[in-house]
Amino acid sequence: MSARETAITALLANLRATAAARPSPKPQVLRNETYPQALPKGGLVVLRDGEAAVVEPIMSPLRFHIEHEAQVEVIIGGESAEARSAALDALLVALAAGIVANRTLGGAVEYAEIGTADLEDIEYEGAAPLRAARFSVTLQFSAAETPLS
């Protein structure tokens, strides 16, 4: 398994463990999936693989320091705008705390850095309004021989 896949898999495991520790209803955590037709009661967290933001070669021995930016999308429903905002905030705080508590993601990365959240309200005709956020997690790790290793 590549260093990139190891890092992303470790981040996914961290997000899933954090979601599992939440009170019921628990959010569903997916990777690179399309949104389901019905939002789970506890909300939805989708990890998008993202892309390498920085690839820096290090000589002797040849290694590559990589900063890979994954995206985390979080969607919450609720009866009122205030309830949706509060639920989204609580889930964002929990997800961030889970990463901060284990910044190396069990040794899979050298450091995981959380970016700021972009927030938005989502409204579709005939559907209940939703509150969403998207934030980046920069995963710093090294790979031997090639950036794809």
Solvent accessible surface area in square Angstrom, and as a share of the most:
residue,aa,sasa,rsa
1,M,175,0.78
2,S,25,0.16
3,A,25,0.19
4,R,93,0.34
5,E,45,0.20
6,T,50,0.29
7,A,0,0.00
8,I,1,0.00
9,T,55,0.32
10,A,19,0.15
11,L,0,0.00
12,L,17,0.08
13,A,61,0.47
14,N,21,0.11
15,L,0,0.00
16,R,115,0.42
17,A,65,0.50
18,T,19,0.11
19,A,3,0.03
20,A,63,0.48
21,A,88,0.69
22,R,55,0.20
23,P,101,0.63
24,S,92,0.59
25,P,79,0.50
26,K,94,0.40
27,P,12,0.07
28,Q,77,0.34
29,V,13,0.08
30,L,31,0.15
31,R,53,0.19
32,N,71,0.37
33,E,88,0.39
34,T,119,0.69
35,Y,108,0.41
36,P,55,0.34
37,Q,199,0.88
38,A,78,0.60
39,L,53,0.26
40,P,33,0.21
41,K,189,0.80
42,G,13,0.12
43,G,1,0.01
44,L,1,0.01
45,V,0,0.00
46,V,1,0.00
47,L,0,0.00
48,R,61,0.22
49,D,34,0.18
50,G,42,0.40
51,E,125,0.56
52,A,51,0.39
53,A,61,0.47
54,V,63,0.36
55,V,67,0.39
56,E,94,0.42
57,P,69,0.44
58,I,81,0.41
59,M,139,0.62
60,S,105,0.68
61,P,108,0.68
62,L,79,0.39
63,R,93,0.34
64,F,28,0.12
65,H,35,0.16
66,I,6,0.03
67,E,46,0.21
68,H,7,0.03
69,E,61,0.27
70,A,0,0.00
71,Q,37,0.16
72,V,0,0.00
73,E,9,0.04
74,V,0,0.00
75,I,10,0.05
76,I,10,0.05
77,G,28,0.27
78,G,33,0.32
79,E,174,0.78
80,S,52,0.34
81,A,63,0.49
82,E,145,0.65
83,A,45,0.35
84,R,21,0.08
85,S,46,0.30
86,A,62,0.48
87,A,39,0.31
88,L,3,0.02
89,D,84,0.43
90,A,44,0.34
91,L,1,0.01
92,L,26,0.13
93,V,91,0.52
94,A,24,0.18
95,L,0,0.00
96,A,30,0.23
97,A,56,0.43
98,G,18,0.17
99,I,0,0.00
100,V,77,0.44
101,A,90,0.70
102,N,60,0.31
103,R,70,0.25
104,T,60,0.35
105,L,9,0.05
106,G,70,0.67
107,G,61,0.58
108,A,26,0.20
109,V,8,0.04
110,E,93,0.42
111,Y,91,0.35
112,A,0,0.00
113,E,84,0.38
114,I,44,0.22
115,G,31,0.29
116,T,126,0.73
117,A,42,0.33
118,D,102,0.53
119,L,93,0.46
120,E,102,0.46
121,D,85,0.44
122,I,33,0.17
123,E,135,0.60
124,Y,141,0.54
125,E,183,0.82
126,G,89,0.85
127,A,58,0.45
128,A,71,0.55
129,P,46,0.29
130,L,32,0.16
131,R,43,0.16
132,A,8,0.06
133,A,4,0.03
134,R,108,0.40
135,F,8,0.03
136,S,22,0.14
137,V,0,0.00
138,T,23,0.13
139,L,0,0.00
140,Q,38,0.17
141,F,6,0.03
142,S,28,0.18
143,A,3,0.02
144,A,43,0.34
145,E,128,0.57
146,T,64,0.37
147,P,52,0.33
148,L,151,0.75
149,S,50,0.32
